[in-house]
């Protein structure tokens, strides 16, 4: 996601001056492609850029790149603006903002409800939270990445909305996998079944993006099962804190947790069908 966002910004004439990745080989290739510096340390990114986008795996990784000691994006960060695009627990966004403000920098949440092709094409659904003045200042830049840009509210709010988006998406994905899996077990024509789903109350965005892949076992990764597990856990935790019982979210989380346990976490979220189609996985 981060690499394709960088490519998009470069195509739009923005100066992408430095890139960093824990996978140094990937960072070196992207830097060469874009004519940017390959930053070997996080602090070098902050030294080079006025606006820094982060796209990391999880809460732990986000706190690591904003560490309060050692190599960190916060080194020399006064006056910088960080746009943090990973799906994280809302509390992590709040903590990162606290650390950034202490260092004299500003933060925005840039929560993305889209996938790899949209990052490349500049058609992300981008939900932002945090410093409104920073959002207004960066809006022309953010609009180069997003065809649907929304300011949600104070820091943590955009992450809450993103958690709910992914919660419902993951529930829909699990439900579709069960419907198609049962259809296959009954000997139904799955092409016909998907057409009927599309024309009735069973229709969903997930049917469009994942239905055929589930049928054909095509699970090239756009959004991994491991990330689906993480995101369902974030939403489930929010529910627990709110005193709500979310049985569908909990069941979906357990299915994606099971995929990880079985070594299938690297598959696309559509790979949940491997658990529901008869005979596919022990």
N, C-alpha and C positions, 0 to 999 in steps of 0.2 A: 504493500500500500504506500509506504513512504517513498519508495523509489519511483513509483508511477506518479505520485503527487509532485515530486521533484521534476520529473520529465515534463509534466503538464505546465508547471510554472516556467520552466525554461522555454518551452514552446511559445508561451505568452510574452516572452521578452523580459521576464524577471531574472535578476542576477542570482543564480543559485551558486553561492560562493564556496560552500563547504558541505561535505557529507560525512557522516559517521555511521558505522554499523559494527555490532559485536562480531559479525562475520566480515573480517577485514578484506577478504577477497571480493565479496560482493560490493563493498564500499569502494574499493579501488577501481573496479570495472565501471561503476556508476560515475565516479569522479572523472574518469577518462572520457566516458561518453558525453558528459555535460560540460567538460572543461572546468570542473570545480576542483578545489583542493580536497585531497583525501585526508581528513582529520584523523590522526592516530589517537588523539585524546579528546575527551568531551570538551574540555576547556578551550581547545582550539576552535571548535564550532562557535562558541560564544564570542571569542575574540574576533572572529571573521564576520559575523552576521548581526544584523539588527533585529531580525525576526527569526525565531528558531521553531521549527515544527518537530514534534516528537511523536513517533508511532512505535510503541513497544508492546510486549507480549502480555504483561500482567502488572498487578499492583507492585510486586517486589521489584520488577525491572524499572518501573517508573520512579520509585523511591531511590533506586540505585543511581539513576542518571541525574537526579537532583539531590545527591548526597550532600550532607552538611560538612563533610571533610573529605580529603583526597580529591582525586580527579572528578570533576562535577561540572555540569552546565552552569552552575551557580557562580563559578569562579569568574570574577570580573563582569558580573551580569547587570550591573547598574545601567538602567535605561533600556534594557532589552525587553522584548515581548516574546513570551513562550506560548505556542499554540499546541495544546496537548490533545492528540487525536485518538489515543487508544481507548478501548472500552475498559473502564476501571471502576472500582468501588467509589461512590461519591465522596466518601471521607478522604480518599487518597488525593482527589483533586483539591479538596480544601487544604490538606496538609501541604501539598506542593505549592499552592498559592501562598500559604503562610511563609514557607521557606523563600519563595521568590521575592515576596515583599520585603523580607528581612534583608535580602541582598540588593534591594533597590530596583527590582524588575517587576513586570506585570505578567499576568497569566490569563489565558483564555482556555476554556474547554472547546474543543472542536470535534464533537462526537459525530461519527460517520455512520449513517444507516445505508451503506452501499458496499460494493465490492471492488475487486481489482480493475475490471474494465472501466467502471465509473471514475475511479481515481485517475486513470490515464486520460479519459476523455473530458474531465472537468465537469462531470455531472453528478458529483456526490450530493447526497442529502445531508447537509451539514447543520448540526444543532450546536449552538454556541452558548456558553455560560461564562459568567465572571465579570470582569471590569467592563462596564458598558462603554466607557470612553475608549478603551483599547479596542473593543469590537468596532465602534464607529470609525476609528482611525484605520483599522485593517480591512474594513468591509470591501474596498475595491480589490484588494489582494485575494480575500476569501472568495469573492464572486468568480474569480478565475478558476477556482476548484469546484464550485458548487452551482448547480442549477436550481437549488432549493435551499436557500440560506435562511436560517431562523435564529433569532436571539431568544433564548428560553428564560434566562433570569440569572440570579446570583450563582456563584460557584457551587457546584454540586447538583444543581437542578437539571442541567443538560445530561449529566451522567445518569440521573434517575430516569429521565425520559428514555435514554438509550437502553438502559437495562430493561425497561418495560417493552420497548420495541423488540429486543432480542428474545425476551421471555415469550412473547406471543408468537414470534416467528418460529422459535424452537418447538413450542407446543404444536403449532400447525405442521411443522416438519415431521414430528413424531406421529401425529395423527394421520397424516398422509401416508407415511410408511406402513402404518398398521392397516389402513384401508386398502392399499395396493397389495400388501402382503396377504391379506385375507382374500382379496380378489384372485390372486394367483393360486392360492390353496384351493379355491372353489373351481378353478379351471376357467375362469372368465377371461375374455379377450381384454388385455390391459390397455390396448390402444383405444378400444371402445369405452372402457371404464373411465379412462382419463378424459375422453370427450364428454361423457355424461357428467363427470365431476365439474368440468369447465362450464357447463351450461346450467348448473343447479347450485344449491346452497353449499355444496362441497367445494366450490371454487375458491381459490386463494392465489396470492402472489407466489407462494411456495410451489403450488401445482405447476405454475409456468416455469419456474426456475429449476425445480428438482424432480418433478414427476417422471419425466422421460429418463433422467439419469438413474433414478431408483430402479426403474424397470430394466434398464440396460446395464446396471452395475457400473456406471461411468461416474466415478467419485473423485475425479481430479479436483484438487483442493482450491476453492475460492474462499471458503469460510470453514475452518476445520472443526471437527467434532470436539477436539480439545478446547477450542475457544467457545464452542457452544456449551460445554460443561461449565467452563469458567463463568460465562455470562448468565447462565441459568442459576448458578450458585449466587451470584451477586443479587439477582432479582429475588431469589428465595430468601436470602438474608434480609433484604429490605422488608419483605413480607413478615418475617418473624419479628423484626423490630417494631413493625406497625401493629403487631398483634393479630395478624391475619393468617388464616389457613389457606394455603395455595396448593391443593393436592395435584393439580395438573402440572404446575411448575415443578413440584417435587418429583413427580414421576418422570418427567422429561429429564430433569437433572440426573436422576439415577440411571436412565438409559444412556445418556452421554458419558456419565462416569463409568458405566460398564464398558463402553467402547474403548475408553482409555485403558481400563484394566485388561482388556483383551488385546491391546496393542494396535487398536484401530483408530486411535486419536488423531492420526495424521490424515485420515480420509476427510473429504468434504462432509459437511453436516448431513448431506443426502445419504451418506454411508450408514445412517441409522437403520436404513432398510435391510442391511445385512443381518440385523438382529430380528427382523420381523418376517422376512420371506422364508418359507419353509425350506430347510435343507441347505441354506446358505452358510450358516455358521453354527458350530456346535454350541 
